[in-house]
Each structure stands twice: as C-alpha cells, then as structure tokens.
Amino acid sequence: MSKGFLPLLFTLAAAHSFLNSNEVTENEVQQSLMDNLVTDVEMGPKWAEIHQALLPTYNALPKNSQGLIDHQAVRYVLHRMFVQKYGWYIKGLEPSGDHWHEETPEKPEGAKVKEWVPTYLQDLLEKRLHHKGLDLKGLVQLALSLEELVSHEAKNRLKTAYQIHDFQTSGEMARLDADDVVRTWYVSFLLAGNFSASSPEEVHSKKAIFARRYSDWQDADNWLGQLEKEHYQGISAPTFESNFDLVQKIGERYFRFNDGECRALKATMQDMEGKKAGRVRLSTFYKKSLYSHWRFTEKADYLRRLGALDDSDPQQPQVIMANYMMARPNCLEASGLYAICCRNECEDLMGQLEGELKTSMAEPSRILQLVTNMSSDTVVAPRALSQALQTRLREVANLHGGRVPIHGRLFAQWMHHAFPRECPYPHEFGTTSPQTPDEWMKETGASDSSATLEEMQEQVASDVCQLDDNGNPKAGCNEDADLPWSGAEELLVKSTVVKSPGPEVPMVPVLVKELDAEKELVQAKSSGSIGVIVAVLLSLSLAAALVWDYLRASANSRQSKGDVLYINQISSRDLQSKLLGCQKAMTVWALASVAWMMDLLDTTIFSCSMCCGIVILFGRNLQLGFGPKRELHKV
C-alpha cells in the first residue's frame, strides 16, 4: 500500500447508507444504452469530445472482415480512453496482464453493478446492430452509456447526502450548507461508499473522525477547496444541479490529485531499485516497510496473483515497479463502477506511437526510429537503444512476416524492456488477476493479504545478497541487470496458430491472425455494396412476381362468376383463399422491406428471404401450369 492510509468503515446500520447508491440494475443499464441510441447526441460537445479521444486508438487497432473492431478490442480501447481521460479503471475493463483476451464476466443473479456492466452493455449494442463488432460511432455510444451510469451513481450519492443533512433537493441553499453536503459526498467517495449516518449531528461527528484518521485529508481537502472556488465563482446560492455538477467534476478530476501520491510512490520505489531497472528486491521492499512510514506489506502470494512479483529467479523474488503501482491495493475504490489507480504511463507512450503509425502493424525500423525519440520522466531522449533491444524487436517482426503488431503481448513486453519503470510487464493469459485484498482473501481462504512482521523479517534475513543500510544490494551481489523475456505471443483478435517462418526464431503459438486492416476494410465495403444491390434486385423481382400472381388470381376470380370456368387444377372454391394469400404475402414483403431499409434486418437474411419467396412462388405456379384442363361448374 502506497501510504499510511487507515481503512475506515463506518457502521452500515444507519438510516442512510451510501453503499445503496452504488447499486445499478439491469433495467438502468439497458436504459442508458437506449438513451444514447435514440437521442441525437452526435451534435453535442460531449459526443465530439469522446469521439476525439477514441479516434487515434481506434484507427490503429486491427479490424475484422467487416471493417469493425472485435469484442475484446472494444474493451481495450475503452479502457485506454477512460484511464487517459479520467484515470478510471472501469471494473471489467481494467488491465490484468491478460486484457486482450475475451474473458466475459457473467452478469450476477442479483443484477448488482460490477464487472458485468461493460460486457453486458457491449452485448446489448452488438445484438441491436445485428453484427459482431463495433464501428467508431458504436464505440462512442458505448462510452457515453458507461459515463451516464457513473453520473447516475454520483447523483444517487448526492441525494443520500441531502437526506442525511435534511436538505431538500429543490430550491437554493447557502454556500456553507453546500460545502457541508458536498464534503459528505466527498468522504463517501474516498471511502468507496462505506459511510452512513442517520442525522446531521452524526455525519458531522463521523466526518471529524475521518479527517483525523485519514493521513492525506489536509491535502485532499485543500484540493477540493480550490475546485469549489473555481466552480462556485458567480454562484451565491447553489442548487442541487450546481452541486451535482461539482461532484461530477470531483469524479472526473480526482486522478490529477492522486497523481501526486503516485509520483511519490514511484520515486520511492526507484530509490530502492537493484541492478534490474524497474525491479525492487522483495527483501528491500519489506525492509522499507519495517523502517519507514511506507506500508509495503503485501504477501508474496498476493503480489504474484496481482502480477507484481517477478519470481523468475526463486532465490531472488523482485517486485515489478510498474505492475505494483497500478495494482488494486494502491487504488481508491471510489465507485461501484470504477477504481482510481496510478495511471499507466505506458498508455501515454502507446498513444504517441498510435498517433504516428496510424496502423496496427508497423516495420521494426519505423518503431525504433520513433521510440528512440520518446521520453518519460525516467528516460531521456533521444537515446541509443541497445543492440539486444533492437534484435528482440526484429525477432518479433520475423514472427509476424516482417511487421510488428503493436497491440500484442510481445510488443508490450518489448516496451517494458524499453521503459521498465513506465510500462508494466505483460504476463501470459490466465496467470494474474486484478483482485482487491478482500477478493484475494475470499478466493484463497487467507486471513490477511499482508505479511506478518515475522514473515517480512524472515525474507529480509534470507536474502542471498548482502544489503546495505538503505536496503540496496552491495557490490559483489550476483544479481544481473537483464530483465526476463517470454516468447509467448497473444494479440487482440483471435484466430489460428501461426508459426515462425524461419528456423532462427523459436516457434511460438499465436492466438491471433494478422489482418491487413486497410485491405479488409475495402473488401468489406465492396462486398457490402454488392450485397445491397443483390438484395434490391431480389426484392423487386419478388414484388413483380407477387403483383403478377395477384392480378392472375383476381382475373380468375372475376371469371368464376360465369357459368363455366376452366382453371389449371384449381377449384373456384379456392380462388378467394388464394387471393387472400396473395394479399398477405404482399404485406409480409412490404414489412420485410421496410425493416431492412431501417437496418432492423440483416442484408443477408433479407436477401435469402426474398430468394426463398421467389422460388416458392415460381414452384407453385410451375406445378399448376401442367396437367389437363377440366370443366368445373361454378359452385
């Protein structure tokens, strides 16, 4: 855990609990999506803002044969956008070392909000659009729906704060009262909703206790004060709506304040580095906790499950700096929908690459040229990349026919080697999980996620390297500087296994086929145009056949009023029935055509339906066209 923050849970037996505000029902999820589908939001500034934020990553992602991005790529790009824009790790989208795999969580029976929400929303949207995959517009609609759910939760929490303070949501209030009710909301935000009270007196008492026990309260309160000063400028009597706007800003901007603590954590861990960049020996990690205010106490098994422990050398386990910083013990579970964690600085670096490359596959020479000139707060550019690093990238390119898929596991691993303090190590699928301490303890049956004092002292004492007073390995330690490398490749779009074309590169399974996005997109558009033309021709053909059959039946009906009627194997008694059948068939054709034009019916299904109708109509008339005529007297 990054600092001496003491978890504080208040009793939930009181009349008004903020935990109840975290619940989102299935109906609310459906309604949020429907609102963004039927409302003309494309002209609004919010739509344009989200569209612009998603565009660079969307353009660089591999597309499927329909020119769309597939299920897991949707999750990846949404995660990237929410982290970069608000610092939100949306539950169900957060990175865990296997975020490019299609592991869709099931919706719980109780329909309570958690990891199922993003997948459920995406499935609803894909089903409505009659295809697997989304275009940029669908992606924006999905992002807006998630934001609407977050906004809905924030409003419910604010209503709870009003109830606790006995304020009405209608009308105006004094500025001091607004500050009071907003700070009540703020405390519930910092406590992930684990806060309740039954009266104004009780809530004031509990907020005072929280302020004394929360180690960063003074800084957090000062940050809120600056935001209030900016927000309430020109507002003398705040309303519920103006207070709601403020709490939304808190949720959207808090990650900026949190970044200060994350920078302090990064600097502290960098001071503890050994010979391996971006790695801290587990003994040094624990020793810092034993002799300072930093609480680096997570058990080795818990760190391993989080993907924050490098135990490639069992004798010298090391904490992976970038993975640990983003791990759930260092996150604020501010919402039922998202957590605020230390930002993945590698996302910014990837954003630069995507903006320059504008494609999912790139030549290694082009990537090397760009990365050489990319900097971070621990890497100065321009720089000369090591020969080993250049060779690794070319090996990845050889595995994929000469180009590097920039959204694959091997390239993410290469970026970890290039920026070991910013880019997390990408573990192989299924080996890690972004669990909170409570979730890990529930899964494993452990009584605590923190190591005991004895366990930490034992780890420090058993280190094979000598440690100086600062907890750093002394000269002569056999620790080398090389970071581990795994040859397993995993990409965003699943497909068949691909093997290395040359014997000089080890054959490793690739879970994904590489798509030439531009070629696929052109083919998709071309085939789509041809499909529409075929559907129109089939529809017009069936319409002409139905009209002809109807006119023929009408003529026979008029003729049957005479004394004698010759009809090809059909009695005059059936003429009215056939005439009614023709009318029904024409109605069905009209409804199907309208549904297709409104994009409610897939083009392929519509074409097949029209074709079947033509065949059935032709077959029936062909059968009636043969056989001897016989005299049928009028009934």
Secondary structure as UniProt FT lines:
FT   STRAND          16..17
FT   HELIX           18..22
FT   HELIX           26..38
FT   TURN            42..43
FT   HELIX           45..60
FT   TURN            65..66
FT   HELIX           71..86
FT   STRAND          88..90
FT   TURN            91..93
FT   TURN            99..100
FT   TURN            109..110
FT   HELIX           116..128
FT   TURN            129..130
FT   HELIX           136..164
FT   TURN            165..166
FT   HELIX           175..190
FT   TURN            191..193
FT   STRAND          196..197
FT   HELIX           200..213
FT   TURN            215..216
FT   HELIX           217..231
FT   TURN            232..234
FT   HELIX           240..271
FT   TURN            277..278
FT   STRAND          279..281
FT   HELIX           282..290
FT   HELIX           300..306
FT   STRAND          309..310
FT   TURN            314..315
FT   STRAND          318..320
FT   HELIX           321..325
FT   HELIX           328..330
FT   STRAND          338..340
FT   HELIX           345..357
FT   STRAND          361..362
FT   HELIX           364..372
FT   HELIX           387..399
FT   TURN            400..402
FT   STRAND          404..405
FT   TURN            406..407
FT   HELIX           409..418
FT   TURN            420..422
FT   TURN            429..430
FT   HELIX           437..444
FT   HELIX           453..461
FT   TURN            469..470
FT   TURN            475..476
FT   TURN            503..504
FT   HELIX           517..559
FT   TURN            560..561
FT   STRAND          564..566
FT   HELIX           572..574
FT   HELIX           575..597
FT   TURN            598..599
FT   HELIX           603..624
FT   STRAND          631..633
//
